[in-house]
């Protein structure tokens, strides 16, 4: 079973070949835990959509991220928020996305 837990990076030692990273679960505040979990869940939803589109259009997923998801993250804070907005305001989303995306018909 895979466990996902928010952690804070205390230090990382780049001079070692192992790339050791020291993490702490205790130093993460409850507010940060909620924010991290929300962002993680939103990112999982975006990845699910991107993976589905990549499979259906036979397009590399990296290309979709570069042309759709990452520009939406910059403009709307998170791509899933833009996807939700597009349900009611589809023309607003297309107007903002068209200059960076060539996959819209």
The 8 nearest C-alpha neighbors of each residue, nearest first, counted from 0:
[[1, 2, 3, 4, 5, 43, 40, 39],
 [0, 2, 3, 4, 5, 39, 43, 40],
 [3, 1, 4, 0, 5, 6, 36, 24],
 [2, 4, 1, 5, 36, 6, 39, 0],
 [3, 5, 6, 2, 24, 32, 36, 35],
 [6, 4, 32, 24, 35, 3, 7, 27],
 [7, 5, 24, 23, 22, 27, 4, 8],
 [8, 6, 23, 22, 27, 9, 24, 26],
 [7, 9, 22, 10, 21, 23, 6, 20],
 [8, 10, 21, 22, 7, 23, 11, 20],
 [11, 9, 21, 8, 20, 12, 22, 19],
 [12, 10, 20, 19, 21, 13, 9, 18],
 [11, 13, 19, 14, 18, 15, 20, 10],
 [12, 14, 18, 15, 11, 19, 16, 17],
 [13, 15, 12, 16, 18, 17, 11, 19],
 [16, 14, 17, 13, 18, 12, 19, 11],
 [15, 17, 18, 14, 13, 19, 12, 11],
 [16, 18, 15, 19, 13, 12, 14, 20],
 [19, 17, 13, 16, 15, 12, 20, 11],
 [18, 20, 12, 17, 11, 21, 15, 13],
 [21, 19, 11, 10, 22, 12, 18, 8],
 [20, 22, 10, 9, 8, 11, 19, 23],
 [23, 21, 8, 7, 9, 6, 20, 24],
 [22, 24, 7, 6, 25, 26, 8, 9],
 [25, 23, 6, 26, 27, 7, 5, 22],
 [24, 26, 23, 27, 6, 28, 7, 22],
 [27, 25, 24, 23, 28, 7, 6, 9],
 [26, 28, 25, 24, 7, 6, 31, 29],
 [27, 29, 31, 30, 26, 32, 25, 33],
 [28, 30, 32, 31, 33, 27, 34, 26],
 [31, 29, 33, 32, 28, 34, 27, 35],
 [30, 32, 34, 28, 29, 33, 35, 27],
 [31, 33, 29, 35, 30, 34, 5, 36],
 [32, 34, 36, 30, 31, 35, 37, 29],
 [35, 33, 31, 37, 32, 36, 38, 30],
 [36, 34, 32, 38, 37, 33, 31, 39],
 [35, 37, 39, 33, 38, 34, 40, 32],
 [38, 36, 34, 40, 39, 35, 41, 33],
 [37, 39, 41, 35, 36, 40, 42, 34],
 [38, 40, 36, 42, 37, 41, 35, 43],
 [41, 39, 43, 37, 42, 38, 36, 44],
 [42, 40, 38, 44, 43, 39, 37, 79],
 [41, 43, 45, 39, 44, 40, 38, 46],
 [42, 44, 40, 46, 41, 45, 47, 39],
 [45, 43, 47, 41, 42, 46, 48, 40],
 [46, 44, 42, 48, 47, 43, 79, 49],
 [45, 47, 49, 43, 48, 44, 50, 42],
 [46, 48, 44, 50, 45, 49, 43, 51],
 [49, 47, 51, 45, 46, 50, 52, 44],
 [50, 48, 46, 52, 51, 47, 53, 45],
 [51, 49, 53, 47, 48, 52, 46, 54],
 [50, 52, 48, 54, 53, 49, 47, 55],
 [53, 51, 55, 49, 54, 50, 56, 48],
 [54, 52, 58, 50, 56, 60, 51, 57],
 [53, 55, 57, 51, 52, 56, 50, 58],
 [54, 56, 52, 53, 57, 51, 58, 50],
 [55, 57, 58, 53, 54, 52, 51, 59],
 [58, 56, 54, 53, 55, 59, 52, 60],
 [59, 57, 53, 56, 60, 54, 62, 63],
 [60, 58, 62, 61, 53, 57, 63, 54],
 [59, 61, 63, 62, 53, 58, 64, 50],
 [62, 60, 64, 63, 59, 65, 58, 66],
 [63, 61, 65, 60, 59, 64, 66, 58],
 [64, 62, 60, 66, 61, 65, 67, 59],
 [63, 65, 68, 61, 67, 62, 66, 69],
 [66, 64, 62, 63, 69, 67, 61, 68],
 [65, 67, 100, 63, 64, 99, 62, 68],
 [68, 66, 64, 63, 70, 69, 65, 71],
 [69, 67, 64, 71, 78, 70, 72, 65],
 [68, 70, 72, 71, 65, 64, 67, 73],
 [71, 69, 73, 72, 68, 67, 74, 66],
 [72, 70, 78, 74, 68, 69, 73, 75],
 [73, 71, 77, 78, 76, 69, 70, 75],
 [72, 74, 70, 71, 76, 75, 69, 77],
 [73, 75, 71, 72, 76, 70, 77, 95],
 [74, 76, 77, 72, 71, 73, 81, 78],
 [77, 75, 72, 73, 74, 78, 71, 80],
 [78, 76, 72, 75, 80, 79, 71, 81],
 [77, 79, 72, 71, 81, 80, 68, 82],
 [78, 80, 82, 81, 77, 45, 83, 41],
 [81, 79, 83, 78, 82, 77, 84, 75],
 [80, 82, 84, 78, 79, 83, 75, 85],
 [83, 81, 79, 85, 84, 80, 78, 86],
 [84, 82, 80, 85, 81, 86, 79, 87],
 [85, 83, 81, 86, 82, 87, 88, 80],
 [86, 84, 89, 88, 82, 87, 83, 92],
 [85, 87, 84, 83, 88, 89, 82, 81],
 [86, 88, 85, 84, 89, 83, 90, 91],
 [89, 87, 85, 91, 90, 84, 86, 92],
 [88, 90, 85, 92, 91, 86, 87, 93],
 [89, 91, 93, 92, 88, 94, 85, 95],
 [92, 90, 94, 89, 88, 93, 95, 85],
 [91, 93, 95, 89, 90, 94, 85, 96],
 [94, 92, 96, 90, 95, 91, 97, 89],
 [95, 93, 91, 92, 96, 97, 90, 98],
 [94, 96, 92, 93, 97, 91, 98, 99],
 [95, 97, 93, 94, 99, 98, 100, 92],
 [96, 98, 100, 99, 93, 94, 95, 101],
 [99, 97, 96, 100, 95, 101, 94, 93],
 [100, 98, 97, 96, 66, 101, 67, 70],
 [101, 99, 97, 66, 102, 98, 96, 67],
 [100, 102, 103, 99, 97, 66, 98, 104],
 [103, 101, 100, 104, 66, 63, 97, 67],
 [102, 104, 101, 100, 97, 93, 96, 67],
 [103, 102, 101, 97, 100, 93, 96, 56]]
